[in-house]
Amino acid sequence: MFAVRGIAVSFSIFVLLYGALSLTVCGLWRGVWHKRQYYSAGRCADLLFALRMAPFIIALGVTIILAVPSFLLLEPRAVTESMSNIPAVLGVCGIAVVLTATWNAGWALVRASRVVALWSREAGEVGSGGVDSPIRSMSSVSVLRPSAGAPPLTVAGVFHPSIWLSSAAEFVLSQRELQSALRHEVVHVRRRDNLRKLMLCLVAFPGMAELENAWREATEMAADDAAVSSASEALDLAAALIKLSRLASLEPPAELTTALVHRPAESVNARVERLITWSERPPARRSSSGYALCVVAAVTASLALSYPQLLAEIHMATEWLVR
C-alpha cells in the first residue's frame, strides 16, 4: 500500500505541475513570437523551444527531486488512513501522460527509420567520383542521393543525421544556389533540429500546435540567417527556395526530417521576402549563456540551502492531496 500511495502521489504532483505550467506557456509564448523582430531568429527559436520543453522538465524535476524524496523520507510506512480518489485519478492521468509521451517518441522513431530505409534503397553517396565543389565542401556531413520518394533536399536522421539531395534538385539549382541550400541544411544538422523534434514528441499537450509551428518557422529562419553572409548569398538561397518549392510534394513532410522547403506556402513566401530584403545583422551576443549559468547556479544553491524545508512543505501538500 505504501508503494501504491507513493506512485499515486508522485504522478499526481507531476501531472498537476505539467498541466498548470503548460497552460501558462500557452498564454505566454505569443509574447515572444510577436517580439521576434527584437531577437535573432536563432535566439527566438531557442526561446520558443525552451518554453515548449519547460513544463515537462520542471514537472519531472520537481517530482524526482522533491516529491519522491519527501514521500520516502517523511511518510510513515504503516498508515491506516485511506487514500482519497483524487490522487488515484491524478496518478492514473500522470502515468497515461508518461506512457503516451513514450509511445509518441518511439513511434516517431520507428516511422523515421522506415522512411530512411525506403530512401536508402539503391541510394548513393553524393561526393564520390566527379563531384561538384558545393558538395565537396560539405565534408563534415554525409550528402546522400535517395532512390525515390524523398523531398528535393532534406535532413533525415536523429542521432546521426545526413543530408538527402535528389537528382532533380541537383539538376535545377545552380552551383551557388546549391551551395547556399546545402549550408542551410548543414545548420539544421548542427542545431540538432531533428532531435529537438523528437523531444517535442515527448511533451505532447493539447493546444501547443501553434507554438510548435512557430518554432519550426523560427528554425527555418535561423538556418537561413546562418547559411548566408552577404546579399548575393541571400538571393541565391531565395532562388533555391523558389525553384525547389516547385518540386516539393504536397504531402506532409516525413517524420523527424527537416526539408529546405515545407508547407505551408505562406512560410516559404515569408522566407523568400526576408532573404530578398536581407541586410547584414549584428553578431549575436554570447553573454546569454553566462546569464543562464548564473541562474542555474543560483537556483541550485537556493535549493541546496532550503532543501529540508522544501521537503517538509511538499510533504504537507501531498498530505492535503491524499486526504
C-alpha positions as CSV (number, residue, x, y, z in Angstrom):
1,M,0.0,0.0,0.0
2,F,2.9,2.3,0.8
3,A,4.3,1.9,-2.7
4,V,0.9,2.5,-4.3
5,R,0.4,5.7,-2.3
6,G,3.9,6.8,-3.3
7,I,3.3,6.2,-7.0
8,A,-0.1,7.9,-6.9
9,V,1.2,11.0,-5.1
10,S,4.3,11.3,-7.3
11,F,2.4,11.1,-10.5
12,S,-0.3,13.4,-9.1
13,I,2.3,16.1,-8.4
14,F,3.8,15.6,-11.9
15,V,0.5,15.9,-13.8
16,L,-0.7,18.9,-11.8
17,L,2.5,20.8,-12.4
18,Y,2.7,19.7,-16.0
19,G,-0.8,20.8,-16.7
20,A,-0.6,24.1,-14.9
21,L,2.8,25.1,-16.5
22,S,1.6,24.0,-20.0
23,L,-1.5,26.2,-19.7
24,T,0.8,29.1,-18.6
25,V,3.1,28.6,-21.6
26,C,0.1,28.5,-23.9
27,G,-0.7,32.1,-22.7
28,L,2.9,33.4,-22.7
29,W,4.6,32.1,-25.9
30,R,2.9,34.6,-28.3
31,G,4.6,37.4,-26.4
32,V,8.0,36.0,-27.5
33,W,6.7,35.4,-31.1
34,H,5.3,38.9,-31.5
35,K,8.5,40.5,-30.4
36,R,10.7,38.3,-32.6
37,Q,12.0,41.3,-34.5
38,Y,14.0,42.2,-31.4
39,Y,15.8,38.9,-31.4
40,S,17.9,37.0,-33.9
41,A,15.9,34.1,-35.5
42,G,18.2,31.6,-33.7
43,R,17.6,33.1,-30.3
44,C,13.8,33.2,-31.0
45,A,13.8,29.6,-32.0
46,D,15.8,28.7,-28.8
47,L,13.4,30.7,-26.6
48,L,10.3,29.0,-28.1
49,F,11.9,25.6,-27.7
50,A,12.8,26.3,-24.1
51,L,9.3,27.5,-23.4
52,R,7.8,24.4,-25.0
53,M,10.0,22.0,-23.0
54,A,9.9,23.8,-19.7
55,P,6.6,22.4,-18.3
56,F,7.7,18.8,-18.8
57,I,11.3,19.4,-17.5
58,I,10.2,21.4,-14.4
59,A,7.4,19.0,-13.5
60,L,9.7,16.0,-13.9
61,G,12.4,17.7,-11.9
62,V,10.1,18.7,-9.0
63,T,8.7,15.2,-8.9
64,I,12.1,13.4,-8.8
65,I,14.0,15.9,-6.7
66,L,11.3,16.9,-4.2
67,A,8.1,14.9,-4.3
68,V,9.6,11.4,-4.3
69,P,12.2,12.0,-1.6
70,S,9.7,13.9,0.6
71,F,7.3,10.9,0.5
72,L,10.1,8.3,1.1
73,L,11.7,10.2,4.0
74,L,8.7,11.7,5.7
75,E,5.7,9.4,5.1
76,P,5.2,6.7,7.7
77,R,5.5,3.2,6.4
78,A,2.5,2.0,8.3
79,V,-0.6,4.1,7.7
80,T,-4.2,3.2,8.5
81,E,-5.9,6.2,6.8
82,S,-7.4,5.6,3.4
83,M,-6.4,7.4,0.3
84,S,-9.0,9.6,-1.5
85,N,-9.9,9.2,-5.1
86,I,-8.2,12.4,-6.2
87,P,-4.6,11.2,-6.1
88,A,-5.7,7.9,-7.6
89,V,-7.3,9.6,-10.6
90,L,-4.4,12.1,-10.9
91,G,-1.9,9.3,-10.6
92,V,-3.6,7.4,-13.5
93,C,-3.5,10.6,-15.6
94,G,0.2,11.1,-14.8
95,I,1.0,7.6,-15.8
96,A,-1.1,8.0,-19.0
97,V,0.9,11.2,-19.9
98,V,4.2,9.4,-19.5
99,L,3.1,6.3,-21.4
100,T,1.7,8.5,-24.2
101,A,4.9,10.5,-24.4
102,T,7.0,7.3,-24.6
103,W,4.7,5.9,-27.3
104,N,4.8,9.1,-29.4
105,A,8.6,9.3,-29.3
106,G,9.0,5.6,-30.0
107,W,6.5,5.5,-32.9
108,A,8.1,8.7,-34.4
109,L,11.5,7.0,-34.3
110,V,10.0,3.9,-36.0
111,R,8.4,5.9,-38.8
112,A,11.6,7.9,-39.3
113,S,13.7,4.7,-39.6
114,R,11.2,3.3,-42.1
115,V,11.3,6.5,-44.2
116,V,15.1,6.5,-44.3
117,A,15.1,2.8,-45.1
118,L,12.8,3.5,-48.1
119,W,15.1,6.3,-49.3
120,S,18.2,4.1,-48.8
121,R,17.2,1.5,-51.4
122,E,19.9,1.9,-54.1
123,A,20.9,5.2,-52.6
124,G,24.4,6.5,-53.3
125,E,26.6,9.0,-51.6
126,V,26.9,12.3,-53.4
127,G,30.6,13.2,-53.4
128,S,32.2,10.1,-54.7
129,G,33.8,10.4,-58.1
130,G,33.4,13.5,-60.1
131,V,31.6,15.7,-57.7
132,D,30.9,19.4,-57.9
133,S,32.6,21.7,-55.4
134,P,29.4,22.6,-53.4
135,I,29.1,19.1,-52.3
136,R,32.8,18.5,-51.6
137,S,32.6,21.5,-49.2
138,M,30.1,19.6,-47.1
139,S,32.6,17.0,-46.0
140,S,31.5,17.3,-42.3
141,V,28.1,15.9,-43.2
142,S,27.1,13.0,-45.4
143,V,25.2,14.0,-48.5
144,L,23.2,11.1,-50.0
145,R,21.1,10.8,-53.1
146,P,17.8,9.0,-52.3
147,S,16.4,6.3,-54.6
148,A,12.9,7.7,-54.7
149,G,10.2,9.4,-52.7
150,A,12.3,11.9,-50.8
151,P,11.8,15.7,-50.8
152,P,14.2,17.6,-53.1
153,L,16.6,18.5,-50.2
154,T,16.1,17.4,-46.6
155,V,17.9,16.4,-43.5
156,A,16.9,12.9,-42.1
157,G,18.1,11.1,-39.0
158,V,18.0,12.0,-35.4
159,F,21.3,10.8,-33.8
160,H,23.4,10.6,-36.9
161,P,21.6,13.0,-39.4
162,S,22.6,13.2,-43.0
163,I,21.5,15.4,-46.0
164,W,19.5,13.8,-48.8
165,L,19.8,15.5,-52.2
166,S,17.6,14.5,-55.1
167,S,18.8,14.4,-58.6
168,A,16.1,16.8,-59.6
169,A,17.3,19.4,-57.1
170,E,20.8,19.0,-58.2
171,F,19.8,19.5,-61.8
172,V,17.6,22.7,-61.3
173,L,19.9,24.5,-58.9
174,S,23.0,26.4,-60.0
175,Q,26.2,25.8,-58.2
176,R,25.9,28.9,-56.0
177,E,22.2,28.1,-55.2
178,L,23.1,24.5,-54.3
179,Q,25.9,25.8,-52.1
180,S,23.6,28.0,-50.1
181,A,20.9,25.4,-49.9
182,L,23.4,22.8,-48.5
183,R,24.7,25.3,-46.0
184,H,21.1,25.8,-44.8
185,E,20.7,22.1,-44.3
186,V,24.1,21.8,-42.5
187,V,22.8,24.4,-40.0
188,H,19.9,22.1,-39.2
189,V,22.3,19.2,-38.6
190,R,24.5,21.3,-36.3
191,R,21.5,22.6,-34.4
192,R,20.1,19.1,-33.9
193,D,16.7,20.1,-35.1
194,N,15.5,16.6,-35.8
195,L,16.5,15.6,-32.2
196,R,14.5,18.6,-30.9
197,K,11.5,17.4,-32.9
198,L,11.8,14.0,-31.2
199,M,11.9,15.8,-27.8
200,L,8.7,17.6,-28.8
201,C,7.1,14.2,-29.3
202,L,7.7,13.6,-25.6
203,V,5.8,16.6,-24.4
204,A,2.6,16.4,-26.4
205,F,-0.1,18.6,-24.9
206,P,-3.4,19.9,-26.3
207,G,-3.2,23.5,-27.7
208,M,0.5,23.5,-28.3
209,A,0.4,23.1,-32.1
210,E,0.7,26.8,-32.8
211,L,3.7,27.1,-30.6
212,E,5.4,24.2,-32.3
213,N,4.6,25.6,-35.8
214,A,6.1,28.9,-34.7
215,W,9.2,27.1,-33.5
216,R,9.6,25.3,-36.9
217,E,9.2,28.6,-38.7
218,A,11.8,30.2,-36.5
219,T,14.3,27.3,-37.0
220,E,14.0,27.8,-40.8
221,M,14.7,31.5,-40.5
222,A,17.6,30.7,-38.1
223,A,19.1,28.3,-40.7
224,D,18.6,30.9,-43.4
225,D,20.4,33.5,-41.4
226,A,23.3,31.2,-40.6
227,A,23.6,30.0,-44.2
228,V,24.1,33.4,-45.8
229,S,26.7,36.2,-45.1
230,S,26.0,38.6,-47.9
231,A,23.2,39.9,-50.1
232,S,24.2,37.8,-53.0
233,E,24.2,34.6,-51.0
234,A,20.8,35.5,-49.6
235,L,19.5,35.9,-53.2
236,D,21.0,32.5,-54.1
237,L,19.1,30.9,-51.2
238,A,15.9,32.7,-52.1
239,A,16.2,31.4,-55.7
240,A,16.8,27.9,-54.4
241,L,13.7,28.1,-52.2
242,I,11.6,29.2,-55.2
243,K,12.9,26.5,-57.5
244,L,12.6,23.7,-55.0
245,S,9.1,24.8,-54.0
246,R,8.0,23.8,-57.5
247,L,9.4,20.3,-56.9
248,A,8.2,19.8,-53.4
249,S,5.4,17.3,-52.8
250,L,2.1,18.4,-51.4
251,E,2.2,15.5,-48.9
252,P,3.1,16.3,-45.3
253,P,6.8,16.1,-44.5
254,A,8.3,12.8,-43.4
255,E,8.5,12.2,-39.7
256,L,11.6,13.7,-37.9
257,T,13.0,15.3,-41.1
258,T,13.8,18.9,-41.9
259,A,13.3,19.8,-45.6
260,L,14.5,23.0,-47.1
261,V,11.0,23.6,-48.5
262,H,8.0,22.7,-46.5
263,R,4.3,23.6,-46.3
264,P,2.5,25.9,-45.7
265,A,3.4,28.1,-48.7
266,E,3.0,31.3,-46.7
267,S,6.0,30.3,-44.6
268,V,8.1,29.8,-47.8
269,N,6.9,33.2,-49.2
270,A,7.9,34.9,-45.9
271,R,11.3,33.4,-46.0
272,V,11.9,34.4,-49.6
273,E,10.8,38.0,-48.9
274,R,13.0,38.1,-45.9
275,L,16.0,36.9,-47.9
276,I,15.4,39.3,-50.8
277,T,15.4,42.2,-48.3
278,W,18.5,40.8,-46.5
279,S,20.7,43.1,-44.6
280,E,23.8,42.4,-42.5
281,R,22.8,41.7,-38.9
282,P,25.0,42.3,-35.9
283,P,26.6,39.2,-34.5
284,A,24.6,37.6,-31.7
285,R,25.7,38.3,-28.2
286,R,27.2,35.4,-26.4
287,S,26.6,36.6,-22.9
288,S,23.2,34.9,-22.6
289,S,24.8,31.5,-21.8
290,G,26.7,33.1,-19.0
291,Y,23.4,34.5,-17.6
292,A,21.8,31.1,-17.9
293,L,24.7,29.5,-16.0
294,C,24.4,32.1,-13.2
295,V,20.6,31.5,-12.9
296,V,21.2,27.7,-12.8
297,A,23.9,28.2,-10.1
298,A,21.7,30.5,-8.0
299,V,18.7,28.1,-8.2
300,T,20.9,25.1,-7.3
301,A,22.4,26.9,-4.3
302,S,19.0,28.1,-3.1
303,L,17.6,24.5,-3.5
304,A,20.5,23.1,-1.6
305,L,20.2,25.6,1.3
306,S,16.4,25.2,1.7
307,Y,16.1,21.5,0.7
308,P,14.9,20.1,4.1
309,Q,12.3,22.9,4.4
310,L,11.1,22.3,0.8
311,L,10.7,18.6,1.5
312,A,8.6,19.3,4.6
313,E,6.4,21.7,2.6
314,I,6.0,19.3,-0.3
315,H,5.0,16.6,2.2
316,M,2.4,18.8,3.8
317,A,1.0,19.5,0.3
318,T,0.8,15.8,-0.6
319,E,-0.8,15.0,2.8
320,W,-3.6,17.5,1.9
321,L,-3.9,16.0,-1.5
322,V,-4.2,12.5,-0.2
323,R,-6.9,13.4,2.4
